[in-house]
Amino acid sequence: MTPTKVIEVELSDPATSHACPDHALAKVLVRLHGTPVGFLDLPVTDGRLQDDVVRAAAFERLDVAGHLAVDGISDPQQPGSGWACQARGPQPEPTTMSVVLCTRDRADSVRVALRSVLASAGPDVDVVVVDNAPRTDATRTVVEELADPRVQYLLEPRAGLSVARNTGARAAAGAAIAFTDDDVVVDADWLRRLRLGFTRSARVGCVTGLVPSAELETAPQHFFDAKVHWSSSTTPRLFDLVDHRGDSALYPYASGMVGTGANFAVLRSAYDALGGFDEALGAGALTRGGEDLDWFVRTLTGGWTIAYEPAAVVWHRHRSDLASLSDQLYGYGTGLTAYLAKHALTARGFRQMTRSAVRGVRYSQGKHEESLEAGIDPALLRRERVGMLHGPLLYLRARRRVAQARR
């Protein structure tokens, strides 16, 4: 895979070229008035990506004209304010907002992530950093060095991402709670755009956002970027069980289409109604993942709506080496089938999954073939499938472990 420079271009800004001295290709996130319009893969000439090349490709390949029509203008650089693409929906925003950032022994990356969260947050936003079963006090030191009164540090000795998120949610003060990871950089407008997502419909209980690749220097990073839907979709959507159903025959259990755990927010009332995150799922548990997929399914089956708001952007740095990505995809596999096993144990889930069994096999095979066509190393896909075989048993073991801990 060719190393690729990741660039953002705002069409309403003055024209400029972009230096790419070490790259022959660029992946460009094109925005208009802050709203993502789409991605472009473009060649770099003589170490620079010229602005006129980006703009010509954007008008040719992306729906820039449609966006301009919605905003009632013909030129992206036409001055104005109150653009339709940034308008709120008919419902009120959450009155207050919190952020929960969970981490474990990644002081350098959590410093970067936390600084970006604080830059996105207003003075009324509280940020809870949950230090999950750490081996050192490095994360506490990072928080103390930043010395921001909006930040609360919590030590959670029990390992597990779901455990940490529940601990952070209990301490958060906001009417809505945003969750992100320690290996990201959030957009400056991230929290405002998440808040707007809650205005789209009366029953929005969860808002998800776009998670593009921050870096595409190695083959494993290209593999992961090509595999996941949430790294590239720039179309706002609503998801529910009535009027806004997902496209998959396995919906809502094929919930990866609605977002990912690195970038989502929930209403406090939805969190309380659903009872928090399942502590048998997620990184740090035996299952190693699936807690975000489980949360999205429970949100939908609980009668809530999920709003996908691609303008709420979180940049994620993917694993750069094959060994790390192989381990990650194994965890994706275990988490996927672990959470599916959980729902198959319910009457509703069992009925729907039984009815959809044949379509599920076809869907899985189709996704596998798409990954192969995208050039993903077959060894990585085999590793993910091994994880899928292990997931159900790991979930049963993890559930017993959680029950024993509670007793």
VEXVOMI-448275 format. One record per residue (C-alpha): residue number from 1; residue in three letters; x, y, z. Coordinates in steps of 0.05 Angstrom, whole numbers, plus 5000, padded with zeros to 4 digits. Example, Ala and Ser with C-alpha at 12.3 -4.5 7.8 and 13.67 -1.06 7.14 Angstrom:
# residues 2
   seq   type      u      v      w
     1    ALA   5246   4910   5156
     2    SER   5273   4979   5143
This chain:
# residues 407
   seq   type      u      v      w
     1    MET   5000   5000   5000
     2    THR   5025   5070   4982
     3    PRO   5035   5118   5041
     4    THR   4979   5169   5036
     5    LYS   4976   5239   5065
     6    VAL   4911   5254   5102
     7    ILE   4887   5325   5090
     8    GLU   4826   5368   5105
     9    VAL   4801   5421   5055
    10    GLU   4747   5471   5072
    11    LEU   4717   5496   5007
    12    SER   4695   5562   5037
    13    ASP   4768   5580   5056
    14    PRO   4815   5618   5009
    15    ALA   4850   5573   4959
    16    THR   4917   5544   4980
    17    SER   4962   5487   4961
    18    HIS   4982   5432   5009
    19    ALA   5054   5408   5019
    20    CYS   5062   5333   5014
    21    PRO   5137   5324   5004
    22    ASP   5139   5251   5025
    23    HIS   5075   5226   4992
    24    ALA   5051   5210   4922
    25    LEU   4978   5203   4943
    26    ALA   4930   5243   4988
    27    LYS   4864   5226   5020
    28    VAL   4824   5290   5028
    29    LEU   4765   5302   5073
    30    VAL   4726   5356   5037
    31    ARG   4683   5402   5079
    32    LEU   4635   5459   5064
    33    HIS   4619   5506   5121
    34    GLY   4648   5454   5168
    35    THR   4604   5398   5144
    36    PRO   4638   5337   5111
    37    VAL   4618   5329   5038
    38    GLY   4660   5268   5023
    39    PHE   4729   5239   5013
    40    LEU   4775   5244   4952
    41    ASP   4836   5201   4935
    42    LEU   4882   5246   4894
    43    PRO   4952   5242   4865
    44    VAL   5006   5289   4891
    45    THR   5048   5325   4839
    46    ASP   5118   5350   4854
    47    GLY   5107   5346   4929
    48    ARG   5045   5389   4930
    49    LEU   4970   5380   4924
    50    GLN   4942   5440   4887
    51    ASP   4877   5471   4912
    52    ASP   4847   5476   4842
    53    VAL   4856   5401   4833
    54    VAL   4819   5388   4898
    55    ARG   4762   5435   4881
    56    ALA   4753   5409   4811
    57    ALA   4751   5337   4837
    58    ALA   4703   5357   4892
    59    PHE   4653   5388   4843
    60    GLU   4660   5329   4796
    61    ARG   4656   5271   4845
    62    LEU   4620   5297   4906
    63    ASP   4552   5330   4915
    64    VAL   4579   5400   4927
    65    ALA   4526   5430   4882
    66    GLY   4470   5398   4923
    67    HIS   4501   5425   4987
    68    LEU   4505   5495   4958
    69    ALA   4433   5490   4936
    70    VAL   4411   5472   5006
    71    ASP   4449   5533   5033
    72    GLY   4419   5577   4978
    73    ILE   4485   5599   4948
    74    SER   4525   5585   4885
    75    ASP   4596   5598   4908
    76    PRO   4627   5561   4968
    77    GLN   4664   5625   4988
    78    GLN   4603   5669   4987
    79    PRO   4600   5704   5054
    80    GLY   4542   5691   5101
    81    SER   4521   5657   5164
    82    GLY   4468   5610   5190
    83    TRP   4481   5557   5137
    84    ALA   4427   5504   5131
    85    CYS   4479   5449   5139
    86    GLN   4491   5474   5210
    87    ALA   4419   5485   5229
    88    ARG   4390   5450   5290
    89    GLY   4330   5404   5285
    90    PRO   4261   5415   5315
    91    GLN   4278   5386   5384
    92    PRO   4316   5422   5440
    93    GLU   4389   5408   5453
    94    PRO   4411   5375   5518
    95    THR   4418   5430   5570
    96    THR   4486   5406   5593
    97    MET   4540   5360   5566
    98    SER   4595   5316   5596
    99    VAL   4652   5278   5565
   100    VAL   4678   5211   5590
   101    LEU   4748   5191   5567
   102    CYS   4772   5122   5589
   103    THR   4845   5102   5586
   104    ARG   4896   5052   5610
   105    ASP   4971   5063   5611
   106    ARG   4974   5107   5549
   107    ALA   4996   5173   5579
   108    ASP   5025   5204   5515
   109    SER   4963   5190   5473
   110    VAL   4913   5209   5528
   111    ARG   4949   5276   5535
   112    VAL   4936   5291   5461
   113    ALA   4864   5266   5464
   114    LEU   4847   5304   5527
   115    ARG   4875   5369   5501
   116    SER   4832   5362   5438
   117    VAL   4770   5347   5480
   118    LEU   4782   5409   5523
   119    ALA   4791   5452   5461
   120    SER   4723   5427   5436
   121    ALA   4688   5435   5503
   122    GLY   4658   5499   5529
   123    PRO   4666   5525   5600
   124    ASP   4603   5489   5623
   125    VAL   4626   5420   5600
   126    ASP   4655   5372   5652
   127    VAL   4706   5320   5630
   128    VAL   4715   5255   5668
   129    VAL   4780   5217   5656
   130    VAL   4774   5145   5680
   131    ASP   4841   5112   5693
   132    ASN   4825   5039   5684
   133    ALA   4866   4989   5725
   134    PRO   4931   5026   5711
   135    ARG   5000   4999   5726
   136    THR   5029   5069   5737
   137    ASP   5006   5137   5758
   138    ALA   5024   5169   5691
   139    THR   4953   5186   5671
   140    ARG   4940   5220   5738
   141    THR   5003   5261   5726
   142    VAL   4978   5282   5657
   143    VAL   4912   5307   5687
   144    GLU   4948   5343   5743
   145    GLU   4996   5377   5694
   146    LEU   4938   5402   5652
   147    ALA   4907   5431   5715
   148    ASP   4840   5446   5681
   149    PRO   4783   5454   5731
   150    ARG   4734   5421   5682
   151    VAL   4771   5355   5688
   152    GLN   4756   5302   5741
   153    TYR   4805   5244   5749
   154    LEU   4777   5177   5772
   155    LEU   4816   5114   5787
   156    GLU   4776   5051   5769
   157    PRO   4814   4989   5794
   158    ARG   4769   4938   5758
   159    ALA   4794   4926   5687
   160    GLY   4746   4933   5629
   161    LEU   4722   4988   5582
   162    SER   4649   4978   5600
   163    VAL   4667   4981   5674
   164    ALA   4705   5046   5662
   165    ARG   4650   5077   5621
   166    ASN   4598   5061   5674
   167    THR   4643   5092   5727
   168    GLY   4652   5154   5685
   169    ALA   4578   5160   5668
   170    ARG   4559   5156   5742
   171    ALA   4606   5214   5757
   172    ALA   4586   5257   5697
   173    ALA   4540   5315   5710
   174    GLY   4512   5328   5641
   175    ALA   4443   5314   5613
   176    ALA   4480   5281   5556
   177    ILE   4547   5244   5559
   178    ALA   4597   5239   5502
   179    PHE   4646   5181   5500
   180    THR   4712   5176   5463
   181    ASP   4777   5138   5467
   182    ASP   4849   5155   5486
   183    ASP   4879   5146   5416
   184    VAL   4840   5201   5380
   185    VAL   4839   5275   5366
   186    VAL   4769   5304   5367
   187    ASP   4749   5360   5320
   188    ALA   4744   5431   5348
   189    ASP   4669   5430   5332
   190    TRP   4658   5358   5358
   191    LEU   4615   5370   5419
   192    ARG   4572   5424   5386
   193    ARG   4556   5377   5329
   194    LEU   4540   5319   5375
   195    ARG   4491   5365   5412
   196    LEU   4458   5383   5346
   197    GLY   4447   5309   5333
   198    PHE   4399   5305   5392
   199    THR   4354   5357   5359
   200    ARG   4339   5315   5297
   201    SER   4281   5275   5326
   202    ALA   4240   5270   5390
   203    ARG   4267   5201   5409
   204    VAL   4341   5210   5395
   205    GLY   4376   5177   5453
   206    CYS   4444   5167   5421
   207    VAL   4485   5207   5370
   208    THR   4545   5178   5332
   209    GLY   4595   5212   5287
   210    LEU   4648   5203   5234
   211    VAL   4715   5171   5253
   212    PRO   4764   5181   5195
   213    SER   4836   5156   5194
   214    ALA   4886   5206   5221
   215    GLU   4943   5171   5187
   216    LEU   4951   5124   5127
   217    GLU   5025   5109   5126
   218    THR   5026   5033   5129
   219    ALA   4989   4975   5098
   220    PRO   4954   4955   5163
   221    GLN   4926   5026   5169
   222    HIS   4900   5022   5097
   223    PHE   4870   4954   5111
   224    PHE   4831   4979   5172
   225    ASP   4808   5042   5136
   226    ALA   4780   5002   5079
   227    LYS   4745   4953   5125
   228    VAL   4702   4998   5170
   229    HIS   4641   5037   5148
   230    TRP   4645   5091   5201
   231    SER   4712   5118   5174
   232    SER   4682   5145   5109
   233    SER   4606   5155   5111
   234    THR   4588   5229   5105
   235    THR   4512   5221   5098
   236    PRO   4471   5242   5160
   237    ARG   4420   5189   5179
   238    LEU   4369   5169   5231
   239    PHE   4361   5097   5254
   240    ASP   4302   5066   5291
   241    LEU   4257   5005   5286
   242    VAL   4199   5038   5249
   243    ASP   4211   5094   5198
   244    HIS   4287   5094   5192
   245    ARG   4310   5022   5188
   246    GLY   4381   5005   5167
   247    ASP   4395   4974   5099
   248    SER   4419   4906   5123
   249    ALA   4373   4845   5127
   250    LEU   4403   4833   5196
   251    TYR   4384   4902   5222
   252    PRO   4386   4921   5279
   253    TYR   4437   4867   5297
   254    ALA   4484   4889   5242
   255    SER   4493   4953   5282
   256    GLY   4564   4970   5259
   257    MET   4531   5013   5206
   258    VAL   4507   5064   5258
   259    GLY   4575   5083   5288
   260    THR   4630   5062   5335
   261    GLY   4650   5069   5407
   262    ALA   4705   5121   5393
   263    ASN   4652   5174   5378
   264    PHE   4583   5174   5408
   265    ALA   4539   5209   5459
   266    VAL   4479   5186   5499
   267    LEU   4423   5221   5536
   268    ARG   4427   5211   5611
   269    SER   4355   5188   5610
   270    ALA   4371   5135   5557
   271    TYR   4432   5112   5596
   272    ASP   4391   5104   5660
   273    ALA   4334   5069   5623
   274    LEU   4381   5019   5590
   275    GLY   4420   5005   5653
   276    GLY   4490   5024   5630
   277    PHE   4542   4984   5590
   278    ASP   4546   4908   5595
   279    GLU   4609   4895   5635
   280    ALA   4616   4826   5603
   281    LEU   4632   4861   5537
   282    GLY   4687   4908   5515
   283    ALA   4762   4916   5516
   284    GLY   4791   4890   5581
   285    ALA   4737   4837   5588
   286    LEU   4745   4766   5563
   287    THR   4704   4784   5501
   288    ARG   4751   4841   5482
   289    GLY   4697   4882   5447
   290    GLY   4624   4888   5426
   291    GLU   4602   4935   5481
   292    ASP   4588   4992   5431
   293    LEU   4550   4946   5384
   294    ASP   4509   4920   5442
   295    TRP   4494   4991   5464
   296    PHE   4469   5011   5396
   297    VAL   4424   4950   5390
   298    ARG   4396   4961   5460
   299    THR   4383   5034   5444
   300    LEU   4343   5015   5382
   301    THR   4305   4957   5413
   302    GLY   4291   5001   5473
   303    GLY   4250   5047   5429
   304    TRP   4302   5102   5420
   305    THR   4329   5133   5356
   306    ILE   4402   5138   5338
   307    ALA   4425   5199   5298
   308    TYR   4488   5192   5255
   309    GLU   4519   5262   5252
   310    PRO   4581   5259   5207
   311    ALA   4598   5332   5223
   312    ALA   4618   5307   5293
   313    VAL   4688   5285   5273
   314    VAL   4738   5245   5313
   315    TRP   4805   5229   5281
   316    HIS   4831   5160   5299
   317    ARG   4902   5133   5292
   318    HIS   4896   5061   5270
   319    ARG   4945   5005   5287
   320    SER   5007   5013   5244
   321    ASP   5036   4943   5245
   322    LEU   5007   4876   5224
   323    ALA   5015   4842   5292
   324    SER   4975   4896   5328
   325    LEU   4921   4898   5275
   326    SER   4915   4822   5275
   327    ASP   4905   4824   5350
   328    GLN   4854   4880   5343
   329    LEU   4814   4843   5290
   330    TYR   4814   4780   5332
   331    GLY   4782   4823   5387
   332    TYR   4732   4852   5336
   333    GLY   4713   4781   5319
   334    THR   4704   4758   5391
   335    GLY   4666   4821   5408
   336    LEU   4619   4814   5348
   337    THR   4596   4743   5362
   338    ALA   4597   4754   5437
   339    TYR   4546   4809   5433
   340    LEU   4506   4770   5381
   341    ALA   4506   4710   5428
   342    LYS   4480   4755   5484
   343    HIS   4421   4777   5441
   344    ALA   4409   4707   5414
   345    LEU   4395   4686   5486
   346    THR   4335   4732   5488
   347    ALA   4268   4711   5458
   348    ARG   4265   4770   5411
   349    GLY   4337   4763   5388
   350    PHE   4331   4687   5379
   351    ARG   4269   4694   5335
   352    GLN   4299   4748   5291
   353    MET   4367   4714   5284
   354    THR   4335   4647   5269
   355    ARG   4292   4678   5215
   356    SER   4353   4713   5186
   357    ALA   4403   4657   5192
   358    VAL   4411   4644   5118
   359    ARG   4414   4718   5102
   360    GLY   4464   4726   5159
   361    VAL   4511   4676   5127
   362    ARG   4504   4710   5060
   363    TYR   4515   4778   5092
   364    SER   4578   4754   5127
   365    GLN   4605   4723   5064
   366    GLY   4590   4787   5025
   367    LYS   4628   4829   5076
   368    HIS   4686   4781   5072
   369    GLU   4688   4786   4996
   370    GLU   4684   4862   5000
   371    SER   4744   4862   5046
   372    LEU   4783   4817   4999
   373    GLU   4766   4862   4940
   374    ALA   4790   4922   4981
   375    GLY   4859   4888   4984
   376    ILE   4858   4869   5058
   377    ASP   4908   4815   5077
   378    PRO   4869   4748   5079
   379    ALA   4909   4728   5141
   380    LEU   4878   4786   5179
   381    LEU   4808   4764   5158
   382    ARG   4823   4693   5180
   383    ARG   4845   4719   5248
   384    GLU   4780   4757   5255
   385    ARG   4740   4694   5238
   386    VAL   4778   4655   5291
   387    GLY   4756   4708   5340
   388    MET   4685   4701   5316
   389    LEU   4687   4626   5333
   390    HIS   4711   4641   5403
   391    GLY   4664   4698   5419
   392    PRO   4601   4662   5444
   393    LEU   4639   4618   5494
   394    LEU   4679   4678   5518
   395    TYR   4614   4716   5530
   396    LEU   4586   4661   5573
   397    ARG   4650   4659   5613
   398    ALA   4652   4734   5620
   399    ARG   4580   4737   5642
   400    ARG   4594   4687   5697
   401    ARG   4655   4727   5718
   402    VAL   4614   4791   5724
   403    ALA   4560   4755   5764
   404    GLN   4613   4727   5812
   405    ALA   4644   4796   5821
   406    ARG   4577   4826   5838
   407    ARG   4564   4772   5890
